[in-house]
Amino acid sequence: MLMDVLLVMAGGFLGAMARYGLGEWVYTDDFPLNTLVINLAGCLFLSWFLTFIGLRGCVSRQMSLLIGTGLTGSFTTFSTFSLETLQLVQAGSVFDAVLYSLASTVGGLLLAYVGYSLALSQHKAGGAA
């Protein structure tokens, strides 16, 4: 139990730092592009990662906790997406709010599928990148 908590904590630290860094690098004032990029990248990565290690039969609880729950869980953020969408609506930017919501949900699902497909193709090619 303690080891599980430490793994999530370590992954969470790394994911939070990556999110902060990328969020600062992609930062915009008018549109929450940074959160969109971060969440879409997380969708792609988590889908690829869990599919890839699942197909290789090397899914360990510890790896899933460290990378899936900790790193990717703290890297992505649904709460910020929700708050930023509400803030866009409150600022009168309804079109941007709808665009952001659609780009986040549809884009996230599409990139999760891309990650899944990429892992499948890598598996079929013998794990070659």
MMTF fields as JSON, N, C-alpha, C and O atoms, coordinates in Angstrom:
{
  "mmtfVersion": "1.0.0",
  "mmtfProducer": "UNKNOWN",
  "numBonds": 515,
  "numAtoms": 516,
  "numGroups": 129,
  "numChains": 1,
  "numModels": 1,
  "chainsPerModel": [1],
  "groupsPerChain": [129],
  "chainIdList": ["A"],
  "bondAtomList": [4, 2, 8, 6, 12, 10, 16, 14, 20, 18, 24, 22, 28, 26, 32, 30, 36, 34, 40, 38, 44, 42, 48, 46, 52, 50, 56, 54, 60, 58, 64, 62, 68, 66, 72, 70, 76, 74, 80, 78, 84, 82, 88, 86, 92, 90, 96, 94, 100, 98, 104, 102, 108, 106, 112, 110, 116, 114, 120, 118, 124, 122, 128, 126, 132, 130, 136, 134, 140, 138, 144, 142, 148, 146, 152, 150, 156, 154, 160, 158, 164, 162, 168, 166, 172, 170, 176, 174, 180, 178, 184, 182, 188, 186, 192, 190, 196, 194, 200, 198, 204, 202, 208, 206, 212, 210, 216, 214, 220, 218, 224, 222, 228, 226, 232, 230, 236, 234, 240, 238, 244, 242, 248, 246, 252, 250, 256, 254, 260, 258, 264, 262, 268, 266, 272, 270, 276, 274, 280, 278, 284, 282, 288, 286, 292, 290, 296, 294, 300, 298, 304, 302, 308, 306, 312, 310, 316, 314, 320, 318, 324, 322, 328, 326, 332, 330, 336, 334, 340, 338, 344, 342, 348, 346, 352, 350, 356, 354, 360, 358, 364, 362, 368, 366, 372, 370, 376, 374, 380, 378, 384, 382, 388, 386, 392, 390, 396, 394, 400, 398, 404, 402, 408, 406, 412, 410, 416, 414, 420, 418, 424, 422, 428, 426, 432, 430, 436, 434, 440, 438, 444, 442, 448, 446, 452, 450, 456, 454, 460, 458, 464, 462, 468, 466, 472, 470, 476, 474, 480, 478, 484, 482, 488, 486, 492, 490, 496, 494, 500, 498, 504, 502, 508, 506, 512, 510],
  "bondOrderList": [1, 1, 1, 1, 1, 1, 1, 1, 1, 1, 1, 1, 1, 1, 1, 1, 1, 1, 1, 1, 1, 1, 1, 1, 1, 1, 1, 1, 1, 1, 1, 1, 1, 1, 1, 1, 1, 1, 1, 1, 1, 1, 1, 1, 1, 1, 1, 1, 1, 1, 1, 1, 1, 1, 1, 1, 1, 1, 1, 1, 1, 1, 1, 1, 1, 1, 1, 1, 1, 1, 1, 1, 1, 1, 1, 1, 1, 1, 1, 1, 1, 1, 1, 1, 1, 1, 1, 1, 1, 1, 1, 1, 1, 1, 1, 1, 1, 1, 1, 1, 1, 1, 1, 1, 1, 1, 1, 1, 1, 1, 1, 1, 1, 1, 1, 1, 1, 1, 1, 1, 1, 1, 1, 1, 1, 1, 1, 1],
  "groupList": [{"groupName": "MET", "atomNameList": ["N", "CA", "C", "O"], "elementList": ["N", "C", "C", "O"], "formalChargeList": [0, 0, 0, 0], "bondAtomList": [1, 0, 2, 1, 3, 2], "bondOrderList": [1, 1, 2], "singleLetterCode": "M", "chemCompType": "L-PEPTIDE LINKING"}, {"groupName": "LEU", "atomNameList": ["N", "CA", "C", "O"], "elementList": ["N", "C", "C", "O"], "formalChargeList": [0, 0, 0, 0], "bondAtomList": [1, 0, 2, 1, 3, 2], "bondOrderList": [1, 1, 2], "singleLetterCode": "L", "chemCompType": "L-PEPTIDE LINKING"}, {"groupName": "ASP", "atomNameList": ["N", "CA", "C", "O"], "elementList": ["N", "C", "C", "O"], "formalChargeList": [0, 0, 0, 0], "bondAtomList": [1, 0, 2, 1, 3, 2], "bondOrderList": [1, 1, 2], "singleLetterCode": "D", "chemCompType": "L-PEPTIDE LINKING"}, {"groupName": "VAL", "atomNameList": ["N", "CA", "C", "O"], "elementList": ["N", "C", "C", "O"], "formalChargeList": [0, 0, 0, 0], "bondAtomList": [1, 0, 2, 1, 3, 2], "bondOrderList": [1, 1, 2], "singleLetterCode": "V", "chemCompType": "L-PEPTIDE LINKING"}, {"groupName": "ALA", "atomNameList": ["N", "CA", "C", "O"], "elementList": ["N", "C", "C", "O"], "formalChargeList": [0, 0, 0, 0], "bondAtomList": [1, 0, 2, 1, 3, 2], "bondOrderList": [1, 1, 2], "singleLetterCode": "A", "chemCompType": "L-PEPTIDE LINKING"}, {"groupName": "GLY", "atomNameList": ["N", "CA", "C", "O"], "elementList": ["N", "C", "C", "O"], "formalChargeList": [0, 0, 0, 0], "bondAtomList": [1, 0, 2, 1, 3, 2], "bondOrderList": [1, 1, 2], "singleLetterCode": "G", "chemCompType": "PEPTIDE LINKING"}, {"groupName": "PHE", "atomNameList": ["N", "CA", "C", "O"], "elementList": ["N", "C", "C", "O"], "formalChargeList": [0, 0, 0, 0], "bondAtomList": [1, 0, 2, 1, 3, 2], "bondOrderList": [1, 1, 2], "singleLetterCode": "F", "chemCompType": "L-PEPTIDE LINKING"}, {"groupName": "ARG", "atomNameList": ["N", "CA", "C", "O"], "elementList": ["N", "C", "C", "O"], "formalChargeList": [0, 0, 0, 0], "bondAtomList": [1, 0, 2, 1, 3, 2], "bondOrderList": [1, 1, 2], "singleLetterCode": "R", "chemCompType": "L-PEPTIDE LINKING"}, {"groupName": "TYR", "atomNameList": ["N", "CA", "C", "O"], "elementList": ["N", "C", "C", "O"], "formalChargeList": [0, 0, 0, 0], "bondAtomList": [1, 0, 2, 1, 3, 2], "bondOrderList": [1, 1, 2], "singleLetterCode": "Y", "chemCompType": "L-PEPTIDE LINKING"}, {"groupName": "GLU", "atomNameList": ["N", "CA", "C", "O"], "elementList": ["N", "C", "C", "O"], "formalChargeList": [0, 0, 0, 0], "bondAtomList": [1, 0, 2, 1, 3, 2], "bondOrderList": [1, 1, 2], "singleLetterCode": "E", "chemCompType": "L-PEPTIDE LINKING"}, {"groupName": "TRP", "atomNameList": ["N", "CA", "C", "O"], "elementList": ["N", "C", "C", "O"], "formalChargeList": [0, 0, 0, 0], "bondAtomList": [1, 0, 2, 1, 3, 2], "bondOrderList": [1, 1, 2], "singleLetterCode": "W", "chemCompType": "L-PEPTIDE LINKING"}, {"groupName": "THR", "atomNameList": ["N", "CA", "C", "O"], "elementList": ["N", "C", "C", "O"], "formalChargeList": [0, 0, 0, 0], "bondAtomList": [1, 0, 2, 1, 3, 2], "bondOrderList": [1, 1, 2], "singleLetterCode": "T", "chemCompType": "L-PEPTIDE LINKING"}, {"groupName": "PRO", "atomNameList": ["N", "CA", "C", "O"], "elementList": ["N", "C", "C", "O"], "formalChargeList": [0, 0, 0, 0], "bondAtomList": [1, 0, 2, 1, 3, 2], "bondOrderList": [1, 1, 2], "singleLetterCode": "P", "chemCompType": "L-PEPTIDE LINKING"}, {"groupName": "ASN", "atomNameList": ["N", "CA", "C", "O"], "elementList": ["N", "C", "C", "O"], "formalChargeList": [0, 0, 0, 0], "bondAtomList": [1, 0, 2, 1, 3, 2], "bondOrderList": [1, 1, 2], "singleLetterCode": "N", "chemCompType": "L-PEPTIDE LINKING"}, {"groupName": "ILE", "atomNameList": ["N", "CA", "C", "O"], "elementList": ["N", "C", "C", "O"], "formalChargeList": [0, 0, 0, 0], "bondAtomList": [1, 0, 2, 1, 3, 2], "bondOrderList": [1, 1, 2], "singleLetterCode": "I", "chemCompType": "L-PEPTIDE LINKING"}, {"groupName": "CYS", "atomNameList": ["N", "CA", "C", "O"], "elementList": ["N", "C", "C", "O"], "formalChargeList": [0, 0, 0, 0], "bondAtomList": [1, 0, 2, 1, 3, 2], "bondOrderList": [1, 1, 2], "singleLetterCode": "C", "chemCompType": "L-PEPTIDE LINKING"}, {"groupName": "SER", "atomNameList": ["N", "CA", "C", "O"], "elementList": ["N", "C", "C", "O"], "formalChargeList": [0, 0, 0, 0], "bondAtomList": [1, 0, 2, 1, 3, 2], "bondOrderList": [1, 1, 2], "singleLetterCode": "S", "chemCompType": "L-PEPTIDE LINKING"}, {"groupName": "GLN", "atomNameList": ["N", "CA", "C", "O"], "elementList": ["N", "C", "C", "O"], "formalChargeList": [0, 0, 0, 0], "bondAtomList": [1, 0, 2, 1, 3, 2], "bondOrderList": [1, 1, 2], "singleLetterCode": "Q", "chemCompType": "L-PEPTIDE LINKING"}, {"groupName": "HIS", "atomNameList": ["N", "CA", "C", "O"], "elementList": ["N", "C", "C", "O"], "formalChargeList": [0, 0, 0, 0], "bondAtomList": [1, 0, 2, 1, 3, 2], "bondOrderList": [1, 1, 2], "singleLetterCode": "H", "chemCompType": "L-PEPTIDE LINKING"}, {"groupName": "LYS", "atomNameList": ["N", "CA", "C", "O"], "elementList": ["N", "C", "C", "O"], "formalChargeList": [0, 0, 0, 0], "bondAtomList": [1, 0, 2, 1, 3, 2], "bondOrderList": [1, 1, 2], "singleLetterCode": "K", "chemCompType": "L-PEPTIDE LINKING"}],
  "groupTypeList": [0, 1, 0, 2, 3, 1, 1, 3, 0, 4, 5, 5, 6, 1, 5, 4, 0, 4, 7, 8, 5, 1, 5, 9, 10, 3, 8, 11, 2, 2, 6, 12, 1, 13, 11, 1, 3, 14, 13, 1, 4, 5, 15, 1, 6, 1, 16, 10, 6, 1, 11, 6, 14, 5, 1, 7, 5, 15, 3, 16, 7, 17, 0, 16, 1, 1, 14, 5, 11, 5, 1, 11, 5, 16, 6, 11, 11, 6, 16, 11, 6, 16, 1, 9, 11, 1, 17, 1, 3, 17, 4, 5, 16, 3, 6, 2, 4, 3, 1, 8, 16, 1, 4, 16, 11, 3, 5, 5, 1, 1, 1, 4, 8, 3, 5, 8, 16, 1, 4, 1, 16, 17, 18, 19, 4, 5, 5, 4, 4],
  "groupIdList": [1, 2, 3, 4, 5, 6, 7, 8, 9, 10, 11, 12, 13, 14, 15, 16, 17, 18, 19, 20, 21, 22, 23, 24, 25, 26, 27, 28, 29, 30, 31, 32, 33, 34, 35, 36, 37, 38, 39, 40, 41, 42, 43, 44, 45, 46, 47, 48, 49, 50, 51, 52, 53, 54, 55, 56, 57, 58, 59, 60, 61, 62, 63, 64, 65, 66, 67, 68, 69, 70, 71, 72, 73, 74, 75, 76, 77, 78, 79, 80, 81, 82, 83, 84, 85, 86, 87, 88, 89, 90, 91, 92, 93, 94, 95, 96, 97, 98, 99, 100, 101, 102, 103, 104, 105, 106, 107, 108, 109, 110, 111, 112, 113, 114, 115, 116, 117, 118, 119, 120, 121, 122, 123, 124, 125, 126, 127, 128, 129],
  "secStructList": [7, 2, 2, 2, 2, 2, 2, 2, 2, 2, 2, 2, 2, 2, 2, 2, 2, 2, 2, 2, 2, 2, 2, 2, 2, 1, 7, 7, 1, 1, 1, 7, 2, 2, 2, 2, 2, 2, 2, 2, 2, 2, 2, 2, 2, 2, 2, 2, 2, 2, 2, 2, 2, 2, 2, 6, 6, 7, 7, 7, 2, 2, 2, 0, 0, 0, 0, 0, 0, 0, 0, 0, 2, 2, 2, 1, 7, 2, 2, 2, 2, 2, 2, 2, 2, 2, 2, 2, 2, 2, 6, 6, 7, 2, 2, 2, 2, 2, 2, 2, 2, 2, 2, 2, 2, 2, 2, 2, 2, 2, 2, 2, 2, 2, 2, 2, 2, 2, 2, 2, 2, 2, 2, 2, 6, 6, 1, 7, 7],
  "xCoordList": [0.815, 0.0, 0.861, 0.618, 1.852, 2.727, 3.495, 3.667, 3.959, 4.684, 3.783, 4.232, 2.519, 1.572, 1.411, 1.413, 1.275, 1.133, 2.395, 2.3, 3.544, 4.804, 4.947, 5.457, 4.508, 4.572, 3.658, 4.056, 2.432, 1.509, 2.068, 1.98, 2.636, 3.197, 4.378, 4.47, 5.263, 6.423, 5.964, 6.431, 5.05, 4.514, 3.767, 3.868, 3.022, 2.279, 3.187, 2.876, 4.306, 5.266, 5.794, 5.843, 6.188, 6.737, 5.686, 5.984, 4.464, 3.396, 3.032, 2.788, 2.992, 2.666, 3.748, 3.44, 4.999, 6.087, 6.048, 6.28, 5.754, 5.645, 4.476, 4.58, 3.371, 2.201, 2.511, 2.156, 3.157, 3.52, 4.437, 4.212, 5.458, 6.41, 5.769, 5.978, 4.996, 4.328, 3.273, 3.091, 2.578, 1.571, 2.163, 1.544, 3.347, 4.028, 4.549, 4.546, 4.986, 5.558, 4.487, 4.744, 3.287, 2.205, 1.224, 0.226, 1.466, 0.52, -0.016, 0.735, -1.332, -1.998, -2.974, -3.437, -3.284, -4.198, -5.661, -6.498, -5.978, -7.372, -8.044, -9.231, -7.317, -7.88, -7.014, -5.788, -7.618, -6.838, -6.134, -6.342, -5.308, -4.59, -3.663, -3.485, -3.07, -2.15, -2.857, -2.333, -4.024, -4.751, -5.219, -5.194, -5.642, -6.07, -4.922, -5.104, -3.755, -2.589, -2.201, -1.921, -2.187, -1.821, -2.8, -2.378, -4.096, -5.086, -5.081, -5.235, -4.905, -4.847, -3.602, -3.666, -2.471, -1.24, -1.413, -0.934, -2.096, -2.345, -3.229, -3.0, -4.234, -5.112, -4.317, -4.453, -3.493, -2.658, -1.697, -1.595, -0.995, 0.025, -0.553, -0.069, -1.587, -2.116, -2.683, -2.484, -3.39, -3.937, -2.814, -2.875, -1.786, -0.66, 0.037, 0.272, 0.363, 1.14, 0.444, 1.036, -0.818, -1.511, -1.759, -1.705, -2.028, -2.198, -0.877, -0.83, 0.189, 1.502, 1.979, 2.387, 1.928, 2.41, 1.437, 1.844, 0.155, -0.822, -0.582, -0.681, -0.269, -0.001, 1.299, 1.433, 2.226, 3.501, 3.399, 4.327, 2.261, 2.075, 2.908, 3.148, 3.349, 4.195, 3.486, 4.122, 2.18, 1.426, 1.575, 1.092, 2.238, 2.33, 1.507, 1.343, 1.011, 0.239, 1.083, 0.596, 2.343, 3.229, 3.448, 3.454, 3.626, 3.834, 2.582, 2.656, 1.443, 0.178, -0.046, -0.53, 0.305, 0.165, 1.128, 0.739, 2.37, 3.381, 3.092, 3.056, 2.889, 2.743, 1.295, 1.031, 0.355, -1.046, -1.702, -2.145, -1.764, -2.45, -1.636, -2.167, -0.367, 0.458, 0.831, 0.364, 1.68, 2.211, 1.112, 0.941, 0.372, -0.625, -1.811, -2.391, -2.173, -3.284, -3.015, -3.926, -1.787, -1.486, -1.113, -1.184, -0.721, -0.399, -1.665, -1.697, -2.697, -3.954, -4.883, -4.694, -5.899, -6.793, -8.168, -8.333, -9.134, -10.523, -11.099, -11.912, -10.69, -11.238, -10.847, -11.669, -9.605, -9.193, -9.929, -10.352, -10.088, -10.865, -12.28, -12.783, -12.91, -14.279, -14.344, -15.222, -13.426, -13.403, -13.127, -13.781, -12.18, -11.849, -13.014, -13.236, -13.746, -14.926, -15.963, -16.534, -16.202, -17.137, -16.673, -17.489, -15.395, -14.866, -15.03, -15.301, -14.868, -15.084, -16.542, -16.82, -17.469, -18.893, -19.187, -19.873, -18.674, -18.912, -18.329, -18.838, -17.262, -16.647, -17.35, -16.956, -18.384, -19.115, -18.515, -18.952, -17.53, -16.876, -17.489, -16.81, -18.776, -19.505, -18.95, -18.813, -18.631, -18.061, -16.762, -16.555, -15.885, -14.624, -14.88, -14.168, -15.884, -16.215, -16.669, -16.262, -17.509, -17.977, -16.822, -16.673, -16.007, -14.84, -13.898, -13.428, -13.624, -12.744, -13.306, -12.575, -14.599, -15.238, -15.192, -14.87, -15.512, -15.489, -14.064, -13.821, -13.131, -11.744, -11.209, -10.457, -11.6, -11.134, -11.732, -11.008, -13.04, -13.685, -13.479, -13.057, -13.774, -13.612, -12.131, -11.736, -11.318, -9.877, -9.289, -8.434, -9.741, -9.25, -9.588, -8.75, -10.816, -11.213, -10.439, -10.01, -10.268, -9.512, -8.052, -7.492, -7.443, -6.051, -5.892, -4.866, -6.877, -6.838, -6.866, -6.17, -7.67, -7.72, -6.393, -5.916, -5.805, -4.502, -3.448, -2.651, -3.439, -2.497, -2.687, -1.715, -3.927, -4.266, -3.784, -3.151, -4.079, -3.694, -2.179, -1.634, -1.509, -0.051, 0.562, 1.494, 0.047, 0.553, 0.303, 1.154, -0.86, -1.152, -0.177, 0.337, 0.079, 0.99, 2.41, 3.133, 2.824, 4.156, 4.252, 5.285, 3.186, 3.178, 3.288, 4.036, 2.548, 2.575, 3.937, 4.354, 4.631, 5.956, 7.052, 8.235, 6.675, 7.654, 8.177, 9.247, 7.411, 7.796, 8.72, 9.203, 8.978, 9.843, 9.14, 7.937, 9.87, 9.294, 9.181, 8.714],
  "yCoordList": [-1.193, 0.0, 1.259, 2.17, 1.323, 2.488, 2.645, 3.761, 1.524, 1.588, 2.112, 2.888, 1.7, 2.201, 3.716, 4.42, 4.206, 5.646, 6.378, 7.438, 5.839, 6.466, 6.479, 7.448, 5.431, 5.385, 6.44, 7.149, 6.534, 7.551, 8.942, 9.83, 9.13, 10.42, 10.794, 11.932, 9.854, 10.12, 10.435, 11.396, 9.621, 9.882, 11.202, 11.948, 11.491, 12.738, 13.948, 14.957, 13.856, 14.958, 15.207, 16.347, 14.137, 14.27, 14.811, 15.673, 14.305, 14.772, 16.215, 16.965, 16.613, 18.0, 18.947, 20.031, 18.553, 19.392, 19.5, 20.573, 18.389, 18.406, 19.292, 20.04, 19.199, 20.022, 21.496, 22.322, 21.821, 23.214, 23.741, 24.825, 22.973, 23.402, 23.581, 24.6, 22.606, 22.704, 23.797, 24.499, 23.947, 24.991, 26.384, 27.279, 26.571, 27.86, 28.091, 29.218, 27.039, 27.137, 27.442, 28.188, 26.875, 27.024, 28.127, 28.331, 28.815, 29.757, 30.795, 31.37, 31.02, 32.095, 32.788, 32.184, 34.039, 34.802, 34.57, 34.465, 34.49, 34.503, 33.137, 33.028, 32.119, 30.786, 29.798, 29.89, 28.853, 27.915, 26.827, 25.632, 27.266, 26.334, 25.425, 24.26, 25.946, 25.132, 23.912, 22.801, 24.104, 22.973, 22.017, 20.801, 22.556, 21.71, 20.823, 19.617, 21.4, 20.637, 19.581, 18.436, 19.964, 19.034, 17.863, 16.709, 18.15, 17.076, 16.174, 14.959, 16.752, 15.929, 15.053, 13.883, 15.611, 14.815, 13.673, 12.563, 13.949, 12.908, 11.798, 10.626, 12.15, 11.139, 10.223, 9.0, 10.824, 10.054, 9.156, 7.961, 9.739, 8.988, 7.838, 6.709, 8.122, 7.079, 5.914, 4.753, 6.227, 5.166, 4.334, 3.105, 5.005, 4.276, 3.438, 2.245, 4.059, 3.39, 2.147, 1.069, 2.298, 1.155, 0.055, -1.127, 0.423, -0.591, -1.287, -2.515, -0.527, -1.08, -2.061, -3.179, -1.64, -2.55, -3.711, -4.802, -3.475, -4.552, -5.64, -6.828, -5.244, -6.203, -6.965, -8.115, -6.338, -6.998, -7.898, -8.64, -7.82, -8.651, -8.211, -8.995, -6.967, -6.498, -5.43, -4.525, -5.543, -4.592, -4.985, -6.03, -4.146, -4.39, -3.321, -2.209, -3.672, -2.715, -1.491, -0.361, -1.72, -0.626, 0.331, 1.549, -0.217, 0.613, 1.411, 2.582, 0.77, 1.447, 2.586, 3.656, 2.352, 3.398, 4.555, 5.719, 4.242, 5.272, 6.113, 7.342, 5.451, 6.155, 6.55, 7.687, 5.626, 5.907, 6.839, 7.929, 6.413, 7.195, 8.42, 9.53, 8.228, 9.324, 10.33, 11.469, 9.912, 10.835, 11.402, 12.619, 10.532, 11.021, 11.651, 12.618, 11.114, 11.679, 13.102, 13.931, 13.393, 14.755, 15.658, 16.881, 15.072, 15.86, 16.434, 17.602, 15.616, 16.063, 16.611, 16.364, 17.366, 17.953, 18.232, 19.08, 17.525, 17.754, 18.963, 19.695, 19.174, 20.297, 21.638, 22.553, 21.766, 23.011, 23.218, 24.333, 22.15, 22.22, 22.722, 23.595, 22.186, 22.584, 24.041, 24.784, 24.449, 25.831, 26.799, 27.837, 26.474, 27.359, 27.476, 28.541, 26.394, 26.453, 27.394, 28.226, 27.265, 28.152, 29.608, 30.505, 29.844, 31.205, 31.81, 33.004, 31.001, 31.493, 31.907, 32.947, 31.092, 31.418, 32.708, 33.593, 32.813, 34.003, 35.271, 36.371, 35.109, 36.256, 36.595, 37.534, 35.836, 36.087, 35.432, 35.698, 34.588, 33.884, 32.498, 31.48, 32.482, 31.217, 30.364, 29.149, 30.988, 30.228, 29.544, 28.366, 30.287, 29.701, 28.574, 27.57, 28.733, 27.695, 26.416, 25.316, 26.569, 25.4, 24.771, 23.549, 25.597, 25.101, 24.346, 23.259, 24.917, 24.298, 22.964, 21.979, 22.938, 21.706, 20.618, 19.467, 20.984, 20.0, 19.53, 18.337, 20.477, 20.095, 19.179, 18.244, 19.451, 18.63, 17.231, 16.244, 17.136, 15.819, 15.004, 13.849, 15.601, 14.862, 14.61, 13.505, 15.647, 15.481, 14.458, 13.663, 14.47, 13.498, 12.073, 11.178, 11.858, 10.517, 10.082, 8.932, 10.995, 10.667, 10.349, 9.389, 11.143, 10.884, 9.629, 8.955, 9.306, 8.034, 6.874, 5.876, 7.012, 5.977, 5.905, 4.814, 7.046, 7.071, 6.385, 5.596, 6.676, 6.034, 4.53, 3.775, 4.097, 2.678, 2.036, 0.98, 2.662, 2.125, 2.081, 1.125, 3.108, 3.152, 2.004, 1.349, 1.763, 0.658, -0.684, -1.572, -0.835, -2.082, -2.29, -3.393, -1.24, -1.376, -1.638, -2.4, -1.037, -1.308, -2.749, -3.398, -3.242, -4.624, -5.598, -6.574, -5.327, -6.183, -6.145, -7.126, -5.016, -4.887, -5.38, -5.163, -6.024, -6.562, -5.573, -5.765, -4.501, -3.516, -2.443, -1.615, -2.442, -1.408, -0.065, 0.021, 0.965, 2.301, 2.933, 4.066],
  "zCoordList": [0.0, 0.0, 0.0, -0.792, 0.868, 0.926, -0.384, -0.873, -0.956, -2.22, -3.329, -4.173, -3.34, -4.338, -4.231, -5.241, -3.016, -2.794, -3.255, -3.873, -2.969, -3.383, -4.903, -5.465, -5.563, -7.024, -7.651, -8.575, -7.141, -7.651, -7.372, -8.22, -6.203, -5.829, -6.742, -7.201, -6.998, -7.857, -9.283, -9.894, -9.806, -11.139, -11.18, -12.154, -10.128, -10.05, -10.057, -10.69, -9.36, -9.354, -10.758, -11.219, -11.431, -12.791, -13.761, -14.588, -13.658, -14.531, -14.288, -15.233, -13.032, -12.698, -13.2, -13.694, -13.08, -13.57, -15.096, -15.653, -15.766, -17.224, -17.656, -18.628, -16.93, -17.249, -17.062, -17.903, -15.986, -15.734, -16.842, -17.382, -17.169, -18.19, -19.552, -20.211, -19.977, -21.275, -21.26, -22.255, -20.14, -20.02, -20.136, -20.714, -19.596, -19.707, -21.126, -21.62, -21.762, -23.1, -24.143, -25.088, -23.985, -24.953, -24.546, -25.238, -23.49, -22.899, -23.888, -24.675, -23.829, -24.57, -23.624, -22.657, -23.897, -23.044, -23.391, -22.495, -24.667, -25.102, -25.119, -24.811, -25.465, -25.647, -24.881, -24.939, -24.162, -23.333, -24.155, -23.94, -25.087, -25.955, -25.166, -25.522, -24.099, -23.301, -22.7, -22.775, -22.113, -21.531, -22.618, -22.43, -23.746, -24.869, -25.342, -25.512, -25.553, -26.01, -24.973, -25.325, -23.718, -22.64, -22.573, -22.51, -22.585, -22.481, -23.712, -23.586, -24.897, -26.11, -26.113, -26.49, -25.695, -25.6, -24.6, -24.83, -23.493, -22.496, -23.033, -22.734, -23.822, -24.438, -25.36, -25.31, -26.194, -27.118, -26.358, -26.636, -25.397, -24.669, -23.852, -23.937, -23.062, -22.18, -22.974, -22.615, -24.053, -24.895, -25.505, -25.497, -26.037, -26.614, -25.543, -25.737, -24.426, -23.389, -22.85, -22.81, -22.433, -21.843, -22.865, -22.524, -24.108, -25.157, -25.431, -25.517, -25.568, -25.891, -24.824, -25.14, -23.566, -22.519, -22.31, -21.911, -22.58, -22.47, -23.507, -23.199, -24.721, -25.789, -25.558, -25.975, -24.912, -24.604, -23.374, -23.054, -22.694, -21.513, -20.322, -19.404, -20.333, -19.226, -18.403, -17.861, -18.315, -17.507, -16.043, -15.608, -15.317, -13.884, -13.183, -13.684, -12.052, -11.256, -10.948, -10.993, -10.635, -10.29, -11.47, -11.29, -12.666, -13.848, -14.176, -14.55, -14.034, -14.288, -13.287, -13.656, -12.04, -11.023, -11.265, -11.17, -11.574, -11.781, -13.029, -12.96, -14.153, -15.43, -15.706, -16.097, -15.509, -15.815, -14.822, -15.181, -13.577, -12.545, -12.136, -12.09, -11.841, -11.34, -12.408, -12.387, -13.35, -14.349, -15.246, -15.325, -15.917, -16.87, -16.156, -16.65, -15.003, -14.244, -13.781, -13.772, -13.401, -12.962, -14.134, -14.019, -15.249, -16.444, -17.077, -17.463, -17.18, -17.784, -16.714, -15.523, -17.156, -16.166, -16.734, -17.611, -16.235, -16.64, -15.921, -16.486, -14.696, -13.923, -14.536, -14.595, -14.991, -15.63, -16.937, -17.244, -17.714, -18.952, -18.661, -19.367, -17.647, -17.3, -16.865, -17.304, -16.011, -15.535, -16.687, -16.791, -17.537, -18.655, -19.644, -20.22, -19.837, -20.704, -20.104, -20.809, -18.815, -18.123, -18.194, -18.405, -18.021, -18.094, -19.487, -19.617, -20.516, -21.88, -22.079, -22.676, -21.578, -21.68, -20.912, -21.423, -19.701, -18.875, -19.506, -19.288, -20.284, -20.949, -22.262, -22.954, -22.602, -23.832, -25.064, -26.184, -24.874, -25.98, -26.155, -26.021, -26.454, -26.557, -27.693, -27.546, -28.818, -29.935, -29.513, -29.803, -28.827, -28.356, -27.357, -27.361, -26.505, -25.522, -26.219, -25.844, -27.227, -27.978, -28.747, -28.756, -29.389, -30.125, -29.199, -29.536, -28.042, -27.054, -26.569, -26.461, -26.281, -25.818, -26.882, -26.589, -28.11, -29.198, -29.497, -29.68, -29.544, -29.814, -28.717, -28.991, -27.485, -26.361, -26.395, -26.261, -26.571, -26.501, -27.774, -27.714, -28.916, -30.174, -30.44, -30.814, -30.244, -30.439, -29.489, -29.88, -28.239, -27.263, -27.647, -27.535, -28.099, -28.535, -29.783, -29.884, -30.718, -31.935, -31.61, -32.139, -30.753, -30.4, -29.549, -29.638, -28.735, -28.004, -28.99, -28.807, -30.032, -31.069, -31.827, -32.139, -32.12, -32.793, -31.927, -32.434, -30.641, -29.73, -29.692, -29.719, -29.63, -29.646, -30.944, -30.917, -32.07, -33.381, -33.539, -34.09, -33.058, -33.12, -32.328, -32.796, -31.144, -30.326, -30.997, -30.948, -31.621, -32.348, -33.494, -33.684, -34.255, -35.389, -34.918, -35.559, -33.827, -33.275, -32.803, -32.97, -32.22, -31.744, -32.924, -32.864, -33.979, -35.161, -35.842, -36.457, -35.733, -36.334, -35.397, -35.658, -34.335, -33.41, -32.397, -31.821, -32.178, -31.176, -31.696, -30.924, -32.999, -33.573, -33.517, -33.765, -33.198, -33.122, -34.487, -34.606]
}
